[in-house]
Amino acid sequence: MNTTGPRRTNALDRLLDLIIGGMILGGYKLFFSWWLDSLMARREERKLEQDVRDAMPFLFSLRNAARVATNGLPFPPPNGGGYLTLAAEDLLFRFCRGNGELNVSVAPQDRPNDWSELELLLHLVDQDVPRRSFRDLWNVSRLLDPHFDRLKEVVTGKADTDFQRRVEQVRRDDRIAIRQAEWEINKRLRN
């Protein structure tokens, strides 16, 4: 009984599948991705902007929010989503959505590279606000609207020094936790 025949066929089939898959992916990248990915990303950005306008009308009507360039992030986004940066009063808000996740960061307009997680700052401003990822833009709106003025004080550096120390302590603790998690992951990968 010959047992090597079917294995060769299966191995040959898998090899042909890999080659054909590679050719399809290569063809997509060569002929479509350079323009289609950008087109899809622009569409996602327009949808994200409309969703933000629908969920947070107070940003535009009361805080005079306006779209500004999103600098420092790759375009098109690697996760198939979209980015949106808004300037509202003295603050910048960066919305990143893709792969079912939503991240919102905030920075002062005079320090546009000093981004902080909005959920962290809202939690520090009001301990009743849980520190977790936002579910959707409506959730962000419900938490941001009543805390906007205090958030502005915190982000622009006008908050008291005790609060600033708390923010820095939480950031340090987060960096330490991230380093520990990275160390654990690397340890498991090596073993």
C-alpha positions as CSV (number, residue, x, y, z in Angstrom):
1,M,0.0,0.0,0.0
2,N,1.4,3.4,-1.1
3,T,0.9,6.1,1.6
4,T,3.1,8.7,0.0
5,G,0.9,9.4,-3.0
6,P,-1.9,11.3,-1.2
7,R,0.5,13.2,1.0
8,R,2.4,14.5,-2.1
9,T,-0.9,15.5,-3.6
10,N,-1.9,17.3,-0.4
11,A,1.5,18.9,-0.1
12,L,1.4,19.9,-3.8
13,D,-2.1,21.3,-3.4
14,R,-1.1,23.3,-0.4
15,L,1.9,24.7,-2.3
16,L,-0.2,25.6,-5.3
17,D,-2.7,27.3,-2.9
18,L,0.1,29.3,-1.4
19,I,1.5,30.3,-4.8
20,I,-2.0,31.2,-6.2
21,G,-2.9,33.1,-3.0
22,G,0.4,35.0,-3.2
23,M,-0.2,35.9,-6.8
24,I,-3.7,37.1,-6.0
25,L,-2.5,39.2,-3.1
26,G,0.5,40.5,-5.1
27,G,-1.9,41.4,-8.0
28,Y,-4.2,43.2,-5.6
29,K,-1.3,45.2,-4.1
30,L,0.1,46.0,-7.6
31,F,-3.1,47.0,-9.3
32,F,-5.6,48.0,-6.6
33,S,-4.3,48.8,-3.2
34,W,-2.4,51.9,-4.1
35,W,-5.6,53.7,-5.0
36,L,-8.4,51.5,-3.6
37,D,-7.1,51.5,0.0
38,S,-6.8,55.3,0.0
39,L,-10.3,55.6,-1.5
40,M,-11.8,53.3,1.2
41,A,-9.9,55.2,4.0
42,R,-11.3,58.5,2.8
43,R,-14.7,57.1,2.8
44,E,-14.2,55.7,6.4
45,E,-13.0,59.2,7.5
46,R,-16.1,60.9,6.1
47,K,-18.3,58.3,7.8
48,L,-16.4,58.8,11.1
49,E,-16.8,62.6,10.8
50,Q,-20.5,62.3,10.2
51,D,-20.9,59.8,13.1
52,V,-19.0,62.3,15.4
53,R,-21.3,65.1,14.2
54,D,-24.3,63.0,14.9
55,A,-23.2,61.8,18.4
56,M,-21.6,65.0,19.6
57,P,-23.4,68.0,18.2
58,F,-22.3,70.1,21.2
59,L,-18.7,70.0,20.0
60,F,-19.7,71.8,16.8
61,S,-22.5,74.1,18.1
62,L,-21.1,75.1,21.5
63,R,-17.4,74.5,21.2
64,N,-16.9,75.5,17.5
65,A,-15.1,72.2,16.6
66,A,-13.5,72.1,13.2
67,R,-11.7,69.4,11.4
68,V,-7.9,69.8,11.2
69,A,-5.2,67.7,9.5
70,T,-4.4,64.4,11.2
71,N,-0.6,64.4,11.3
72,G,1.7,61.7,12.6
73,L,-0.5,58.7,11.6
74,P,0.0,56.4,8.6
75,F,-2.4,56.8,5.7
76,P,-4.3,54.7,4.8
77,P,-4.7,53.3,8.3
78,P,-3.4,49.7,8.6
79,N,-6.6,48.6,10.4
80,G,-9.0,49.5,7.6
81,G,-10.6,52.2,9.7
82,G,-10.4,56.0,9.8
83,Y,-8.9,58.9,11.7
84,L,-10.4,62.2,12.5
85,T,-8.8,65.2,14.3
86,L,-10.9,68.0,15.6
87,A,-9.9,71.3,17.1
88,A,-12.4,72.5,19.7
89,E,-11.5,75.6,21.8
90,D,-8.0,75.0,23.1
91,L,-8.1,71.2,22.5
92,L,-7.4,68.7,19.8
93,F,-9.4,65.5,19.7
94,R,-8.2,62.5,17.7
95,F,-10.7,59.8,16.9
96,C,-9.4,56.5,15.6
97,R,-11.8,53.8,14.6
98,G,-11.2,50.4,13.0
99,N,-11.5,46.7,13.6
100,G,-14.4,47.3,15.9
101,E,-12.3,49.5,18.2
102,L,-12.7,53.2,19.1
103,N,-9.9,55.2,20.6
104,V,-10.1,58.9,21.5
105,S,-7.1,61.0,22.5
106,V,-6.9,64.6,23.5
107,A,-4.0,67.2,23.3
108,P,-3.7,70.9,23.8
109,Q,-3.6,72.9,20.6
110,D,-0.3,74.5,21.6
111,R,1.3,71.1,22.2
112,P,-0.2,68.9,19.3
113,N,2.2,66.0,20.0
114,D,1.2,65.7,23.7
115,W,-1.6,63.2,23.3
116,S,-3.4,61.6,26.3
117,E,-6.2,58.9,26.4
118,L,-9.5,60.7,26.9
119,E,-10.8,57.8,29.0
120,L,-7.9,58.1,31.4
121,L,-8.4,61.9,31.8
122,L,-12.1,61.6,32.2
123,H,-11.6,58.9,34.9
124,L,-9.2,61.2,36.8
125,V,-11.6,64.2,36.5
126,D,-14.5,62.1,37.8
127,Q,-13.9,58.9,39.7
128,D,-17.4,57.7,38.8
129,V,-16.4,57.5,35.1
130,P,-14.9,54.0,34.6
131,R,-11.6,53.7,33.0
132,R,-12.3,51.4,30.0
133,S,-12.5,51.5,26.3
134,F,-15.3,53.5,24.8
135,R,-18.1,51.4,23.4
136,D,-19.2,53.9,20.8
137,L,-19.2,57.6,20.0
138,W,-22.5,58.1,21.9
139,N,-20.8,56.8,25.0
140,V,-17.9,59.3,24.4
141,S,-20.5,62.1,24.0
142,R,-22.3,61.2,27.3
143,L,-19.0,61.3,29.2
144,L,-17.3,64.3,27.4
145,D,-20.2,66.8,27.4
146,P,-20.5,67.3,31.2
147,H,-16.8,67.3,31.8
148,F,-15.5,69.4,28.9
149,D,-14.5,72.5,30.9
150,R,-12.7,70.5,33.5
151,L,-11.0,68.4,30.9
152,K,-9.9,71.6,29.1
153,E,-8.3,72.9,32.4
154,V,-6.5,69.6,32.8
155,V,-5.2,69.2,29.3
156,T,-4.1,72.8,28.9
157,G,-2.2,72.7,32.2
158,K,-4.5,75.1,34.1
159,A,-5.5,72.4,36.6
160,D,-3.9,72.4,40.1
161,T,-0.5,70.8,40.5
162,D,-1.9,67.9,42.6
163,F,-4.1,66.8,39.7
164,Q,-1.2,67.1,37.3
165,R,0.9,64.9,39.7
166,R,-1.9,62.3,39.7
167,V,-2.0,62.2,35.9
168,E,1.8,61.7,35.7
169,Q,1.6,59.0,38.4
170,V,-1.1,57.1,36.4
171,R,1.0,57.5,33.2
172,R,4.1,56.1,35.0
173,D,2.1,53.2,36.4
174,D,0.7,52.5,32.9
175,R,4.2,52.5,31.4
176,I,5.4,50.1,34.1
177,A,2.4,47.8,33.5
178,I,3.0,47.8,29.8
179,R,6.7,47.0,30.3
180,Q,5.8,44.1,32.6
181,A,3.3,42.7,30.1
182,E,5.8,43.0,27.3
183,W,8.4,41.2,29.5
184,E,5.9,38.4,30.2
185,I,5.0,38.0,26.5
186,N,8.7,38.0,25.5
187,K,9.4,35.4,28.2
188,R,6.6,33.1,26.9
189,L,7.8,33.5,23.3
190,R,11.3,32.5,24.2
191,N,10.3,29.4,26.1
